[in-house]
């Protein structure tokens, strides 16, 4: 019987997914997110195993970042922090943009993963959620999505890299797993991703993170139409505007936890 791992530090890299966008907002104004939820459980496990031990956590992720930016802006810092557990998610923002250079994405993601895995006890990566049943425009990005999935799978063959499979979880098709912008997880989505990470690391299940939610009541057509129009106005048009002007939602934004600090404080 394998022993439950104990980690004393965690460093998270990536984009809005790892920053925690659209989860509940903390008193300091930052989103909570699945990575914070994982850190909470790891801190509790360490405290139970070694009373008085200090768990430390850094989250370098910033919304909107492409894989090249993640590698350039977060890679050196993450290596220097020398966390025992490191998580890396990136490349999906690249895939969603027309003309994505998948060769560049694979080279950059692979190089960063190798650097991080060389110094970490455990590196966690992800298969992204399958967009084919949820996004009408997913046909354009599916070939790149599947290729990136295969590439991450190859990286996951390394002894100290764990891949969390979000792709084959139909529960994520449920609209309630997603925020109003339909791009980022809701609090429930983040809760399930955190549990998926913890179980992949070998922690006892707290609940079945793959289980579908109870059936939702039908939404009247008029209500759905109003929601669709609001989504277009509030989320889609600004996103298109940023693409046309070369701007990013992460421009000028700093990481919410740039150094390894005691967690919870």
C-alpha positions as CSV (number, residue, x, y, z in Angstrom):
1,X,0.0,0.0,0.0
2,X,1.5,3.3,-1.1
3,X,2.0,6.1,1.4
4,X,0.2,9.4,1.0
5,X,2.7,12.0,-0.1
6,X,3.6,14.9,2.1
7,X,4.7,18.2,0.5
8,X,6.1,21.2,2.3
9,X,5.9,23.7,-0.6
10,X,4.0,24.2,-3.9
11,X,4.6,26.5,-6.8
12,X,1.9,27.0,-9.5
13,X,2.6,28.4,-13.0
14,X,0.2,29.2,-15.8
15,X,-2.6,31.5,-17.0
16,X,-6.1,32.3,-15.8
17,X,-6.9,28.6,-15.2
18,X,-4.3,28.5,-12.4
19,X,-4.7,32.1,-11.3
20,X,-8.2,30.9,-10.3
21,X,-10.4,33.3,-12.4
22,X,-14.1,33.2,-11.6
23,X,-13.8,31.2,-8.4
24,X,-14.9,33.0,-5.2
25,X,-13.0,36.2,-4.4
26,X,-10.8,36.3,-1.4
27,X,-10.6,39.3,1.1
28,X,-7.5,40.5,-0.6
29,X,-9.3,40.8,-3.9
30,X,-7.7,37.8,-5.6
31,X,-9.6,34.8,-6.9
32,X,-9.3,31.6,-4.9
33,X,-9.0,29.0,-7.6
34,X,-8.2,25.3,-7.6
35,X,-4.5,25.8,-6.9
36,X,-5.3,27.6,-3.6
37,X,-7.7,24.8,-2.7
38,X,-5.0,22.2,-3.3
39,X,-2.5,24.2,-1.2
40,X,-5.1,24.3,1.6
41,X,-5.4,20.5,1.7
42,X,-1.6,20.1,1.4
43,X,-1.1,22.5,4.3
44,X,-3.6,20.5,6.4
45,X,-2.0,17.2,5.6
46,X,1.5,18.5,6.5
47,X,0.1,19.9,9.8
48,X,-1.4,16.6,10.7
49,X,1.8,14.7,9.9
50,X,4.3,17.2,11.3
51,X,2.6,19.5,13.9
52,X,4.1,23.0,13.7
53,X,5.6,22.5,10.2
54,X,5.2,25.4,7.8
55,X,3.7,24.9,4.4
56,X,4.7,27.5,1.8
57,X,2.9,28.3,-1.5
58,X,3.5,30.6,-4.5
59,X,1.2,31.2,-7.4
60,X,2.9,32.9,-10.4
61,X,0.0,32.4,-12.9
62,X,-1.4,35.5,-14.7
63,X,-4.5,35.5,-16.8
64,X,-4.2,35.8,-20.6
65,X,-0.6,34.5,-20.8
66,X,0.6,32.5,-23.8
67,X,3.0,29.6,-23.3
68,X,6.0,31.7,-24.4
69,X,5.1,34.4,-21.8
70,X,4.6,31.8,-19.1
71,X,8.1,30.3,-19.8
72,X,9.8,33.7,-20.0
73,X,8.0,35.4,-17.1
74,X,7.4,32.6,-14.7
75,X,9.9,29.9,-15.5
76,X,13.1,31.3,-13.9
77,X,11.2,32.4,-10.9
78,X,9.6,29.0,-10.4
79,X,12.9,27.2,-10.7
80,X,14.5,29.6,-8.2
81,X,11.7,29.0,-5.7
82,X,12.5,25.3,-5.7
83,X,9.0,24.0,-4.7
84,X,8.6,20.3,-3.9
85,X,5.3,20.2,-5.8
86,X,5.0,22.3,-9.0
87,X,2.0,22.6,-11.3
88,X,2.1,23.7,-14.9
89,X,-0.8,24.5,-17.2
90,X,-0.4,26.4,-20.4
91,X,-0.8,26.4,-24.2
92,X,-4.6,26.6,-24.4
93,X,-4.5,30.4,-24.9
94,X,-2.2,29.7,-27.9
95,X,-4.5,27.0,-29.3
96,X,-7.5,29.3,-29.2
97,X,-5.9,31.9,-31.4
98,X,-6.0,31.6,-35.2
99,X,-2.7,30.6,-36.7
100,X,-1.3,28.9,-33.6
101,X,2.2,27.5,-34.1
102,X,1.9,24.1,-32.3
103,X,5.5,23.3,-33.0
104,X,6.5,26.4,-30.9
105,X,3.9,25.5,-28.2
106,X,5.3,22.0,-27.9
107,X,8.9,23.1,-27.8
108,X,8.3,25.8,-25.2
109,X,6.0,23.8,-23.0
110,X,8.2,20.7,-23.2
111,X,11.4,22.7,-22.4
112,X,9.7,24.4,-19.4
113,X,8.3,21.1,-18.2
114,X,11.8,19.5,-18.3
115,X,13.3,22.4,-16.3
116,X,10.6,22.2,-13.7
117,X,10.6,18.4,-13.4
118,X,14.4,18.4,-12.9
119,X,14.1,20.3,-9.6
120,X,10.7,19.2,-8.3
121,X,9.7,16.1,-6.4
122,X,6.5,16.1,-8.5
123,X,5.3,18.1,-11.5
124,X,1.6,18.2,-12.2
125,X,0.3,18.9,-15.7
126,X,-3.2,18.7,-17.3
127,X,-5.2,17.4,-20.2
128,X,-7.6,20.4,-20.9
129,X,-11.3,19.9,-20.8
130,X,-12.9,18.5,-24.1
131,X,-14.5,21.5,-25.7
132,X,-16.3,19.6,-28.5
133,X,-19.7,19.2,-26.7
134,X,-19.7,22.6,-25.1
135,X,-18.4,25.1,-27.6
136,X,-20.0,25.6,-30.9
137,X,-16.8,26.9,-32.4
138,X,-14.6,24.0,-31.1
139,X,-14.2,22.3,-34.5
140,X,-11.5,24.8,-35.4
141,X,-9.4,24.1,-32.4
142,X,-10.0,20.4,-31.9
143,X,-7.0,19.2,-34.0
144,X,-4.6,21.4,-32.0
145,X,-6.3,20.5,-28.7
146,X,-5.9,16.8,-29.4
147,X,-2.3,17.2,-30.5
148,X,-1.5,19.2,-27.4
149,X,-3.2,16.5,-25.3
150,X,-1.0,13.8,-26.9
151,X,2.1,15.9,-26.3
152,X,1.3,16.3,-22.6
153,X,0.6,12.6,-22.4
154,X,4.2,11.9,-23.7
155,X,5.6,14.3,-21.0
156,X,3.5,12.4,-18.4
157,X,5.5,9.2,-19.0
158,X,8.3,10.7,-17.0
159,X,8.5,9.2,-13.6
160,X,7.9,12.4,-11.6
161,X,5.3,14.0,-13.9
162,X,1.6,13.5,-13.1
163,X,-1.1,14.4,-15.7
164,X,-4.6,15.2,-14.4
165,X,-7.2,14.1,-17.0
166,X,-9.9,16.7,-17.3
167,X,-10.6,15.8,-21.0
168,X,-12.5,12.6,-20.3
169,X,-14.8,13.9,-17.6
170,X,-18.3,14.6,-19.1
171,X,-19.4,16.3,-15.9
172,X,-17.4,19.4,-17.2
173,X,-19.9,19.7,-20.1
174,X,-22.4,21.0,-17.5
175,X,-22.9,24.8,-17.8
176,X,-22.9,25.0,-14.0
177,X,-19.2,24.1,-14.0
178,X,-18.5,27.3,-15.8
179,X,-18.6,31.0,-15.0
180,X,-20.8,33.5,-16.8
181,X,-18.0,34.1,-19.4
182,X,-18.2,30.4,-20.4
183,X,-14.5,30.3,-20.6
184,X,-13.4,30.0,-16.9
185,X,-14.5,27.5,-14.3
186,X,-17.1,28.4,-11.7
187,X,-16.4,27.8,-8.0
188,X,-17.8,24.2,-8.5
189,X,-15.5,23.7,-11.4
190,X,-12.4,24.8,-9.4
191,X,-13.5,22.6,-6.5
192,X,-13.6,19.6,-8.8
193,X,-10.3,20.3,-10.4
194,X,-8.6,20.6,-7.0
195,X,-10.0,17.3,-6.0
196,X,-8.8,15.8,-9.3
197,X,-5.3,17.0,-8.6
198,X,-5.3,15.7,-5.0
199,X,-6.5,12.3,-6.0
200,X,-3.9,12.1,-8.9
201,X,-1.3,12.8,-6.3
202,X,-2.5,9.9,-4.2
203,X,-4.6,11.5,-1.5
204,X,-7.8,9.7,-0.3
205,X,-10.9,10.9,-2.1
206,X,-13.0,13.5,-0.4
207,X,-15.7,13.1,-3.1
208,X,-16.2,11.8,-6.6
209,X,-15.0,14.8,-8.7
210,X,-16.1,13.1,-11.9
211,X,-19.7,12.6,-10.8
212,X,-22.3,14.6,-12.8
213,X,-24.3,17.3,-11.1
214,X,-28.0,16.6,-10.4
215,X,-30.2,17.4,-13.4
216,X,-30.8,21.2,-13.8
217,X,-34.3,22.6,-14.2
218,X,-35.0,23.6,-17.8
219,X,-34.2,27.2,-18.7
220,X,-36.9,29.2,-20.5
221,X,-36.0,30.2,-24.0
222,X,-36.3,33.9,-23.3
223,X,-34.0,33.7,-20.3
224,X,-31.4,31.8,-22.3
225,X,-31.6,34.3,-25.1
226,X,-31.0,37.2,-22.7
227,X,-28.1,35.3,-21.2
228,X,-26.6,34.7,-24.7
229,X,-26.9,38.4,-25.6
230,X,-25.3,39.5,-22.3
231,X,-22.5,37.0,-22.9
232,X,-21.8,38.4,-26.3
233,X,-21.9,42.0,-25.1
234,X,-20.0,41.6,-21.8
235,X,-17.5,38.9,-22.7
236,X,-17.2,38.1,-26.4
237,X,-17.0,41.6,-27.9
238,X,-14.3,42.8,-25.4
239,X,-12.3,39.6,-26.1
240,X,-12.4,40.2,-29.8
241,X,-11.4,43.8,-29.2
242,X,-8.3,42.7,-27.2
243,X,-7.3,40.3,-30.1
244,X,-7.7,43.1,-32.7
245,X,-5.6,45.5,-30.7
246,X,-3.0,43.0,-29.5
247,X,-3.9,43.5,-25.8
248,X,-4.3,40.9,-23.1
249,X,-6.3,40.7,-20.0
250,X,-3.1,40.1,-18.1
251,X,-1.2,43.2,-19.4
252,X,0.4,44.9,-16.4
253,X,-1.0,42.4,-13.9
254,X,1.3,40.9,-11.3
255,X,1.1,37.4,-9.9
256,X,-1.0,37.0,-6.8
257,X,1.6,35.1,-4.8
258,X,5.0,35.7,-6.4
259,X,7.1,34.3,-3.5
260,X,6.9,31.2,-1.4
261,X,5.0,32.3,1.7
262,X,3.4,30.5,4.6
263,X,0.0,29.2,3.7
264,X,-2.5,29.7,5.1
265,X,-0.9,32.9,6.6
